[in-house]
């Protein structure tokens, strides 16, 4: 059987590892428990979260046991990693509600039934800690001079805003999570983004000091697109896994609009297609590459939202871009009353109202730059009033640039 560590390496998941040979051997000799933490700062994960989720899924498919942690306790402090300022503190109720939403999304990729996987909230053991005992038993193993050398802390200390004492505790709590999971569940491997390397190593060291045992760390690369944009981000915001935040059609469109240079890499990360098929699709060029993008978009959407939604999104995309289907049902849709079109709606108001732009001024800039379309006709005058004469069978199809559509039904 192929070693799952080699699978992760081939697909690009391994950025740093405490000891590649030891981790490879650990994963090939028997079943282990491994964990990834997700801080519930929102009620949905986003496309960038798919890197750790897919890595967890590969490990589970190889027979290992995932332990998914929602950071109900650590989120009450806030992780300073990758931040230029302190995170907004959140209430316990909001954090718990967010955790429930995240569990539902993880279940699409991981099996938590019958002990195949475990989902835990670190609030269950962190919130009951006695602070003085924690400092005495855990804090004694940390050295401030070593902590401030970590990139996340160093950058914050160099800024005027500085680093709050509450954030400085985050590394101790994350390290304690690893210790708790090792002691209670035999967890021998923690995975996370490469910005978590210092925090994860702190847990490895804490277990070595307290239990005299060796555990391991593995981090993933922090993905950006070939154009330099942060993975899972668009001009309009994050690409969420929650269908109420990012519809399956919009989710599909994000992937089908992948930069040509990213197609093979994203097929390796975000699908379970065999690598020989990934490489074959990655070799396609020009018009044929559109087929590879369609495979990518379909496979990723199927995992996130199910086969039916993926098929609907694919049919809708073909209809919108190639006339290959009459199904436009998955395009984001608004209903507006006929009397408003009898009076006429300024185009900047319309684009803002349906959510294609974040403001009327953005809509104005879009129109002036030639990126606004109504029923596939470009509109260049930002003073345009959209009235009933624009309607096509009581419908408008609005387009922002080449990629984003919104349908308006008049009824």
SULNOR-V23235 format. One record per residue. PSI is psi in degrees with one decimal (999 if undefined). OMEGA is omega in radians with two decimals (999 if undefined). D_LAST is the distance of its C-alpha to the last C-alpha in Angstrom with 2 decimals. Layout:
psi=PSI omega=OMEGA d_last=D_LAST
psi=PSI omega=OMEGA d_last=D_LAST
This chain:
psi=138.3 omega=-3.12 d_last=59.37
psi=136.0 omega=3.12 d_last=57.90
psi=128.5 omega=-3.08 d_last=58.22
psi=-26.7 omega=3.07 d_last=54.84
psi=-38.7 omega=3.09 d_last=56.15
psi=-35.1 omega=3.08 d_last=56.63
psi=-46.8 omega=3.13 d_last=53.08
psi=-40.9 omega=3.11 d_last=51.80
psi=-48.0 omega=-3.09 d_last=54.09
psi=-34.1 omega=-3.09 d_last=53.10
psi=-2.2 omega=3.01 d_last=49.40
psi=12.6 omega=-3.04 d_last=49.99
psi=-21.1 omega=-2.98 d_last=49.56
psi=114.1 omega=3.05 d_last=53.04
psi=-57.7 omega=3.07 d_last=53.60
psi=151.9 omega=-3.13 d_last=56.43
psi=140.6 omega=-3.11 d_last=58.41
psi=-39.9 omega=-3.14 d_last=61.39
psi=99.9 omega=-3.02 d_last=63.39
psi=-43.0 omega=-3.12 d_last=61.81
psi=-43.6 omega=-3.13 d_last=64.70
psi=-41.1 omega=3.13 d_last=64.77
psi=-41.3 omega=3.09 d_last=61.00
psi=-43.7 omega=3.13 d_last=61.08
psi=-42.1 omega=3.13 d_last=63.97
psi=-43.0 omega=-3.08 d_last=62.29
psi=-15.7 omega=-3.11 d_last=59.19
psi=-16.3 omega=-3.04 d_last=61.33
psi=-23.1 omega=-3.12 d_last=63.86
psi=177.7 omega=-3.11 d_last=61.69
psi=135.6 omega=3.08 d_last=58.52
psi=163.1 omega=2.97 d_last=57.78
psi=137.8 omega=-3.14 d_last=55.26
psi=156.4 omega=-3.09 d_last=53.37
psi=153.6 omega=3.01 d_last=50.83
psi=139.2 omega=3.10 d_last=48.05
psi=144.0 omega=3.11 d_last=46.65
psi=113.0 omega=3.10 d_last=43.06
psi=123.2 omega=-3.05 d_last=42.62
psi=66.0 omega=3.13 d_last=39.39
psi=-9.8 omega=3.04 d_last=38.37
psi=167.3 omega=-3.11 d_last=34.67
psi=7.3 omega=3.11 d_last=32.91
psi=145.4 omega=2.91 d_last=32.56
psi=168.4 omega=3.14 d_last=34.94
psi=178.2 omega=-3.04 d_last=33.99
psi=-31.9 omega=3.10 d_last=34.86
psi=-23.9 omega=3.11 d_last=38.22
psi=-11.2 omega=-3.09 d_last=39.15
psi=-21.3 omega=3.11 d_last=39.18
psi=-57.2 omega=3.10 d_last=42.68
psi=-34.9 omega=-3.13 d_last=44.43
psi=-44.8 omega=-3.13 d_last=42.23
psi=-37.3 omega=3.08 d_last=43.06
psi=-42.8 omega=3.09 d_last=46.73
psi=-40.8 omega=-3.12 d_last=46.78
psi=-40.1 omega=3.09 d_last=45.29
psi=-43.1 omega=3.14 d_last=47.98
psi=-40.6 omega=3.13 d_last=50.66
psi=-39.5 omega=3.11 d_last=49.38
psi=-24.8 omega=3.11 d_last=49.25
psi=3.2 omega=3.05 d_last=52.89
psi=1.0 omega=-3.12 d_last=53.77
psi=163.0 omega=-2.98 d_last=53.72
psi=114.7 omega=3.14 d_last=52.19
psi=140.3 omega=2.98 d_last=49.43
psi=107.5 omega=-3.14 d_last=49.44
psi=124.7 omega=-3.10 d_last=46.18
psi=125.4 omega=2.96 d_last=46.56
psi=128.2 omega=-2.98 d_last=43.82
psi=63.7 omega=3.12 d_last=45.43
psi=-29.9 omega=3.11 d_last=44.76
psi=-49.1 omega=-3.11 d_last=48.11
psi=-30.5 omega=-3.14 d_last=48.32
psi=-22.9 omega=3.09 d_last=44.82
psi=-15.5 omega=3.04 d_last=46.13
psi=-51.8 omega=3.14 d_last=48.44
psi=128.5 omega=-3.14 d_last=46.47
psi=123.0 omega=3.13 d_last=47.72
psi=-9.0 omega=-3.08 d_last=49.02
psi=129.4 omega=3.10 d_last=48.98
psi=11.5 omega=-3.09 d_last=47.06
psi=143.2 omega=3.06 d_last=46.23
psi=-8.6 omega=3.12 d_last=47.35
psi=165.1 omega=-3.10 d_last=46.81
psi=138.8 omega=3.09 d_last=46.79
psi=150.7 omega=3.08 d_last=43.71
psi=126.4 omega=3.14 d_last=41.83
psi=144.0 omega=-3.04 d_last=43.27
psi=155.5 omega=3.12 d_last=40.94
psi=157.4 omega=3.11 d_last=41.27
psi=-39.0 omega=-3.11 d_last=42.57
psi=-42.8 omega=3.13 d_last=39.47
psi=-43.0 omega=-3.14 d_last=37.13
psi=-45.3 omega=-3.12 d_last=39.54
psi=-41.6 omega=3.12 d_last=39.78
psi=-39.6 omega=3.10 d_last=36.01
psi=-39.2 omega=3.14 d_last=35.76
psi=-37.0 omega=3.11 d_last=38.56
psi=-41.1 omega=3.11 d_last=36.75
psi=-39.8 omega=-3.13 d_last=33.81
psi=-39.3 omega=3.11 d_last=36.34
psi=-42.9 omega=3.13 d_last=38.19
psi=-35.8 omega=3.13 d_last=35.13
psi=-39.3 omega=3.13 d_last=34.80
psi=-31.0 omega=-3.13 d_last=38.54
psi=-18.1 omega=3.09 d_last=38.55
psi=-21.4 omega=-3.06 d_last=36.61
psi=-26.9 omega=-3.02 d_last=39.66
psi=147.5 omega=3.13 d_last=42.58
psi=113.4 omega=3.12 d_last=44.05
psi=6.1 omega=-3.08 d_last=45.04
psi=149.6 omega=3.00 d_last=45.97
psi=37.2 omega=3.07 d_last=49.57
psi=6.7 omega=3.11 d_last=51.05
psi=-24.3 omega=3.10 d_last=49.90
psi=162.6 omega=-3.10 d_last=48.41
psi=136.5 omega=3.04 d_last=48.39
psi=123.4 omega=-3.07 d_last=45.75
psi=157.3 omega=3.06 d_last=47.30
psi=119.6 omega=-3.06 d_last=46.54
psi=-7.8 omega=3.00 d_last=49.37
psi=-26.9 omega=-3.09 d_last=48.83
psi=-28.5 omega=3.11 d_last=50.74
psi=-19.8 omega=-3.12 d_last=53.96
psi=-39.3 omega=-3.02 d_last=53.46
psi=-19.2 omega=-3.13 d_last=52.48
psi=3.0 omega=-3.13 d_last=55.60
psi=139.8 omega=2.97 d_last=58.01
psi=120.7 omega=-2.97 d_last=60.88
psi=-42.4 omega=-3.11 d_last=60.79
psi=-44.2 omega=3.10 d_last=64.57
psi=-38.8 omega=3.14 d_last=65.20
psi=-45.1 omega=3.12 d_last=62.50
psi=-41.7 omega=-3.11 d_last=64.16
psi=-45.7 omega=-3.02 d_last=67.56
psi=-34.9 omega=-3.06 d_last=66.70
psi=-45.2 omega=-3.06 d_last=64.02
psi=-27.0 omega=-3.12 d_last=64.24
psi=-18.0 omega=-3.09 d_last=67.89
psi=0.5 omega=-3.10 d_last=66.96
psi=141.9 omega=3.10 d_last=64.91
psi=122.3 omega=-3.06 d_last=66.40
psi=-39.3 omega=-3.11 d_last=64.59
psi=-30.4 omega=3.07 d_last=66.13
psi=-39.1 omega=-3.11 d_last=64.69
psi=-42.1 omega=-3.04 d_last=61.22
psi=-7.9 omega=3.04 d_last=60.85
psi=-16.4 omega=3.10 d_last=61.62
psi=140.8 omega=-3.05 d_last=58.31
psi=-43.3 omega=-3.10 d_last=55.91
psi=-43.1 omega=-3.14 d_last=53.13
psi=-41.5 omega=-3.08 d_last=55.58
psi=-44.7 omega=-3.13 d_last=57.52
psi=-41.2 omega=-3.13 d_last=54.55
psi=-37.4 omega=-3.13 d_last=53.48
psi=-25.8 omega=-3.14 d_last=57.05
psi=-12.0 omega=-3.11 d_last=57.28
psi=159.7 omega=-3.11 d_last=54.29
psi=-34.1 omega=-3.10 d_last=54.52
psi=-26.6 omega=3.13 d_last=52.19
psi=-162.9 omega=-3.10 d_last=54.68
psi=124.1 omega=-3.12 d_last=54.24
psi=155.2 omega=3.13 d_last=53.92
psi=-35.6 omega=-3.11 d_last=56.35
psi=-38.8 omega=3.11 d_last=53.57
psi=-31.1 omega=-3.10 d_last=52.27
psi=-21.5 omega=3.12 d_last=55.85
psi=-12.2 omega=-3.00 d_last=55.90
psi=-44.0 omega=-3.10 d_last=53.08
psi=-38.1 omega=3.11 d_last=55.47
psi=-41.5 omega=-3.11 d_last=57.70
psi=-40.5 omega=3.12 d_last=54.90
psi=-38.8 omega=3.08 d_last=53.59
psi=-39.5 omega=3.12 d_last=57.17
psi=-36.2 omega=3.04 d_last=57.65
psi=-48.7 omega=-3.11 d_last=54.60
psi=-43.3 omega=3.10 d_last=56.37
psi=-46.8 omega=-3.14 d_last=59.60
psi=-45.0 omega=-3.10 d_last=57.94
psi=-33.2 omega=3.06 d_last=56.21
psi=-45.0 omega=-3.08 d_last=59.47
psi=-35.6 omega=-3.06 d_last=61.44
psi=-30.7 omega=-3.02 d_last=59.02
psi=4.4 omega=-3.14 d_last=57.48
psi=25.3 omega=-3.08 d_last=59.87
psi=122.1 omega=-3.01 d_last=57.25
psi=-0.8 omega=-3.08 d_last=59.12
psi=128.4 omega=3.02 d_last=56.53
psi=137.4 omega=3.12 d_last=53.87
psi=152.5 omega=3.10 d_last=51.27
psi=176.9 omega=3.07 d_last=49.04
psi=157.4 omega=-3.05 d_last=47.98
psi=-20.9 omega=3.07 d_last=50.88
psi=-10.7 omega=3.13 d_last=50.31
psi=2.3 omega=-3.03 d_last=51.40
psi=-48.3 omega=-3.12 d_last=54.76
psi=-42.8 omega=3.13 d_last=56.84
psi=-41.2 omega=-3.13 d_last=55.24
psi=-42.6 omega=3.11 d_last=55.67
psi=-32.0 omega=3.09 d_last=59.27
psi=-38.5 omega=3.09 d_last=59.95
psi=-40.7 omega=3.08 d_last=59.10
psi=-45.4 omega=-3.11 d_last=61.29
psi=-37.6 omega=-3.14 d_last=64.14
psi=-42.1 omega=3.11 d_last=63.68
psi=-38.7 omega=3.10 d_last=64.01
psi=-41.2 omega=-3.09 d_last=67.07
psi=-40.9 omega=-3.03 d_last=68.67
psi=-43.8 omega=-3.07 d_last=67.98
psi=-4.6 omega=-3.12 d_last=68.09
psi=39.0 omega=3.14 d_last=70.13
psi=154.8 omega=3.12 d_last=67.63
psi=123.0 omega=3.01 d_last=65.90
psi=175.6 omega=-2.97 d_last=62.14
psi=163.4 omega=-3.13 d_last=60.00
psi=143.5 omega=3.06 d_last=57.12
psi=129.7 omega=3.12 d_last=54.79
psi=154.0 omega=3.13 d_last=52.19
psi=154.2 omega=3.05 d_last=49.43
psi=148.0 omega=3.05 d_last=48.86
psi=107.6 omega=-2.95 d_last=46.27
psi=138.7 omega=2.87 d_last=43.89
psi=158.8 omega=3.09 d_last=42.54
psi=169.2 omega=3.14 d_last=40.90
psi=-26.1 omega=3.13 d_last=43.03
psi=-4.2 omega=3.12 d_last=41.49
psi=-2.0 omega=3.14 d_last=42.72
psi=152.3 omega=3.10 d_last=39.43
psi=136.8 omega=-3.12 d_last=39.52
psi=132.0 omega=3.10 d_last=38.46
psi=10.2 omega=3.13 d_last=34.97
psi=143.4 omega=3.02 d_last=33.89
psi=177.0 omega=3.12 d_last=31.39
psi=-27.9 omega=-3.11 d_last=30.60
psi=1.2 omega=3.10 d_last=27.69
psi=-164.8 omega=-3.08 d_last=29.93
psi=151.9 omega=3.02 d_last=31.25
psi=102.0 omega=-3.00 d_last=30.12
psi=155.2 omega=3.04 d_last=29.92
psi=-17.3 omega=3.10 d_last=30.73
psi=123.7 omega=-3.09 d_last=28.25
psi=-24.5 omega=3.12 d_last=24.98
psi=-18.3 omega=3.11 d_last=23.08
psi=-45.5 omega=3.05 d_last=24.70
psi=112.9 omega=-3.07 d_last=24.72
psi=154.8 omega=3.09 d_last=22.50
psi=-35.5 omega=3.11 d_last=24.56
psi=-46.4 omega=3.12 d_last=23.02
psi=-37.5 omega=3.10 d_last=23.97
psi=-46.9 omega=3.11 d_last=27.29
psi=-43.7 omega=-3.11 d_last=27.91
psi=-34.5 omega=3.10 d_last=27.20
psi=-43.7 omega=-3.07 d_last=29.71
psi=-36.0 omega=-3.12 d_last=32.40
psi=-17.8 omega=3.08 d_last=31.72
psi=18.7 omega=3.08 d_last=32.08
psi=139.0 omega=3.04 d_last=35.50
psi=138.0 omega=-3.12 d_last=38.20
psi=-36.0 omega=-3.07 d_last=40.41
psi=-15.1 omega=-3.07 d_last=43.38
psi=-7.5 omega=-2.95 d_last=41.89
psi=-52.9 omega=-3.10 d_last=40.82
psi=-42.0 omega=-3.13 d_last=44.10
psi=-42.9 omega=-3.12 d_last=44.60
psi=-32.4 omega=3.03 d_last=41.18
psi=-38.0 omega=3.13 d_last=41.62
psi=-41.3 omega=-3.10 d_last=44.89
psi=-47.2 omega=-2.82 d_last=43.49
psi=7.9 omega=3.03 d_last=40.14
psi=168.1 omega=3.06 d_last=40.67
psi=16.0 omega=3.10 d_last=43.39
psi=142.5 omega=3.08 d_last=44.05
psi=149.0 omega=-3.06 d_last=47.82
psi=-29.3 omega=3.09 d_last=49.22
psi=-33.5 omega=3.07 d_last=50.47
psi=-39.6 omega=3.07 d_last=46.92
psi=-45.4 omega=-3.11 d_last=45.72
psi=-36.4 omega=3.10 d_last=48.48
psi=-47.0 omega=3.14 d_last=47.74
psi=-35.3 omega=-3.14 d_last=44.09
psi=-21.2 omega=3.14 d_last=45.29
psi=-11.0 omega=-3.14 d_last=47.53
psi=149.5 omega=-3.09 d_last=44.75
psi=160.6 omega=3.04 d_last=44.21
psi=-129.6 omega=-3.06 d_last=41.91
psi=-31.4 omega=-3.14 d_last=39.24
psi=-26.5 omega=-3.11 d_last=40.61
psi=-24.3 omega=3.08 d_last=39.94
psi=-34.5 omega=3.12 d_last=36.19
psi=-40.1 omega=3.11 d_last=37.05
psi=-39.7 omega=3.11 d_last=38.81
psi=-36.7 omega=3.11 d_last=35.86
psi=-38.8 omega=3.07 d_last=33.62
psi=-46.3 omega=3.12 d_last=36.22
psi=-51.6 omega=-3.09 d_last=36.33
psi=-42.0 omega=-3.13 d_last=32.58
psi=-47.3 omega=-3.08 d_last=32.37
psi=-42.5 omega=-3.12 d_last=35.47
psi=-41.0 omega=3.13 d_last=34.57
psi=-36.4 omega=3.11 d_last=31.01
psi=-41.7 omega=3.11 d_last=32.51
psi=-41.5 omega=-3.04 d_last=34.93
psi=-35.4 omega=-2.97 d_last=32.46
psi=-3.0 omega=3.13 d_last=29.52
psi=160.0 omega=-3.05 d_last=30.97
psi=-43.4 omega=-3.08 d_last=31.22
psi=-45.3 omega=3.14 d_last=27.85
psi=-37.3 omega=3.14 d_last=25.92
psi=-41.2 omega=3.13 d_last=28.32
psi=-38.7 omega=3.10 d_last=27.81
psi=-43.9 omega=3.13 d_last=24.02
psi=-39.6 omega=3.13 d_last=24.35
psi=-43.9 omega=3.13 d_last=26.93
psi=-40.3 omega=3.13 d_last=24.90
psi=-41.5 omega=3.13 d_last=21.91
psi=-41.7 omega=3.11 d_last=24.38
psi=-37.5 omega=3.13 d_last=25.98
psi=-44.4 omega=-3.08 d_last=22.76
psi=-32.2 omega=-3.02 d_last=21.90
psi=-19.0 omega=-3.07 d_last=25.52
psi=0.6 omega=3.12 d_last=27.11
psi=25.3 omega=-3.09 d_last=24.88
psi=-0.6 omega=-3.11 d_last=26.71
psi=156.1 omega=3.08 d_last=23.82
psi=2.2 omega=-3.07 d_last=20.34
psi=106.1 omega=3.08 d_last=19.44
psi=14.0 omega=-2.96 d_last=17.23
psi=-24.5 omega=-3.07 d_last=16.17
psi=-8.7 omega=3.08 d_last=18.52
psi=134.7 omega=3.09 d_last=17.43
psi=133.6 omega=-2.97 d_last=16.22
psi=140.9 omega=3.01 d_last=12.44
psi=150.8 omega=3.07 d_last=10.26
psi=126.6 omega=-3.13 d_last=6.68
psi=139.6 omega=-3.08 d_last=6.36
psi=147.0 omega=-3.09 d_last=5.20
psi=-33.3 omega=-3.05 d_last=5.89
psi=-25.0 omega=3.11 d_last=9.27
psi=-32.8 omega=3.09 d_last=10.46
psi=-24.0 omega=3.03 d_last=10.55
psi=-37.2 omega=3.09 d_last=12.21
psi=-31.3 omega=-3.09 d_last=14.74
psi=137.4 omega=-3.14 d_last=14.90
psi=125.4 omega=3.06 d_last=15.24
psi=136.7 omega=-3.04 d_last=18.72
psi=-34.0 omega=3.12 d_last=18.80
psi=-36.0 omega=3.10 d_last=21.06
psi=-43.2 omega=-3.09 d_last=18.71
psi=-48.5 omega=-3.12 d_last=15.80
psi=-37.1 omega=3.10 d_last=18.23
psi=-41.8 omega=-3.07 d_last=19.67
psi=-39.2 omega=-3.10 d_last=16.56
psi=-4.1 omega=3.05 d_last=15.41
psi=8.5 omega=3.09 d_last=19.08
psi=-28.0 omega=3.04 d_last=20.41
psi=157.1 omega=-3.12 d_last=23.02
psi=-10.0 omega=3.14 d_last=24.79
psi=165.6 omega=3.08 d_last=24.99
psi=-33.2 omega=3.13 d_last=24.19
psi=-35.8 omega=3.06 d_last=27.76
psi=-40.5 omega=3.10 d_last=27.37
psi=-40.7 omega=3.12 d_last=24.37
psi=-45.6 omega=3.12 d_last=26.66
psi=-40.7 omega=3.13 d_last=29.45
psi=-45.3 omega=-3.12 d_last=27.32
psi=-44.9 omega=-3.13 d_last=26.33
psi=-29.4 omega=3.13 d_last=29.94
psi=1.3 omega=3.07 d_last=31.19
psi=21.3 omega=-3.08 d_last=29.05
psi=7.8 omega=-3.10 d_last=26.98
psi=134.1 omega=-3.12 d_last=23.41
psi=143.5 omega=2.99 d_last=21.40
psi=121.1 omega=-3.08 d_last=18.07
psi=44.3 omega=3.08 d_last=17.61
psi=13.1 omega=3.05 d_last=21.33
psi=126.3 omega=-3.13 d_last=22.43
psi=138.0 omega=3.09 d_last=24.47
psi=122.8 omega=-3.05 d_last=23.76
psi=-8.8 omega=-3.10 d_last=27.06
psi=114.8 omega=-3.09 d_last=26.42
psi=-8.2 omega=3.08 d_last=25.30
psi=3.2 omega=-3.11 d_last=24.65
psi=135.0 omega=3.03 d_last=21.83
psi=120.7 omega=-3.11 d_last=18.85
psi=109.4 omega=-3.13 d_last=15.63
psi=-168.9 omega=-3.05 d_last=13.89
psi=-19.7 omega=3.12 d_last=11.92
psi=-18.0 omega=3.12 d_last=15.16
psi=-13.9 omega=-2.99 d_last=14.69
psi=140.9 omega=3.04 d_last=11.63
psi=100.3 omega=-3.08 d_last=12.83
psi=49.2 omega=3.13 d_last=10.89
psi=32.6 omega=-3.12 d_last=7.53
psi=144.2 omega=2.96 d_last=9.23
psi=137.8 omega=3.00 d_last=11.82
psi=107.5 omega=-3.13 d_last=14.85
psi=144.8 omega=3.12 d_last=16.79
psi=134.6 omega=3.06 d_last=20.43
psi=108.5 omega=-3.12 d_last=23.15
psi=-145.6 omega=-3.08 d_last=26.49
psi=-12.8 omega=-2.85 d_last=27.33
psi=-30.1 omega=-2.94 d_last=26.18
psi=127.7 omega=-3.12 d_last=23.00
psi=154.0 omega=2.98 d_last=19.48
psi=133.1 omega=-3.11 d_last=16.05
psi=138.0 omega=3.08 d_last=12.79
psi=122.4 omega=3.05 d_last=9.54
psi=132.3 omega=-3.10 d_last=6.28
psi=111.2 omega=-3.13 d_last=3.78
psi=999 omega=999 d_last=0.00
